[in-house]
Amino acid sequence: MELIVQEIVAKYNYWLYVILMMIGFYAMIGKRNLVKKLLGLNIFQTAIILFFVSIGVKRGGAIPILDKYEVLKHGVDATQVVNPLPHVLMLTAIVVSVSVTGVALAILQRIFREYGTLEEDEILEKIGK
């Protein structure tokens, strides 16, 4: 039992990311206000980005900028170098997230001008008339 508790405590950051994801997922599914849904989407995206950045971390790992002559002479020990791919991909994900948020806010502004509300139920009621 003690070993299980130690494993859970050792990976506390993953538990935090799961909690953040579930908060964002609940906001997207459970809320009726479109702004709250968008905030839930942002929380969900942030949790995923944090998760991928954290799995790319390696304790004691060196930066992946190497001297080509040393590499040709001795090779590269992959266990000692951090893989930059997860970080680069998440940088792209951040740009996409900001873009999606900007477009969604513009659409929400247009919806508010058209229907006078951002409540999903009221908009669906007005569309149904």
ABEGO torsion letter per residue (X at the ends): XAAAAAAAAAAAAAAAAAAAAAAAAAAAAABABAAAAAAAAAAAAAAAAAAAAAAABBBGBBBABBBAAAAAAAEBBAAABBBAAAAAAAAAAAAAAAAAAAAAAAAAAAAAAAAGBABAAAAAAAAAX
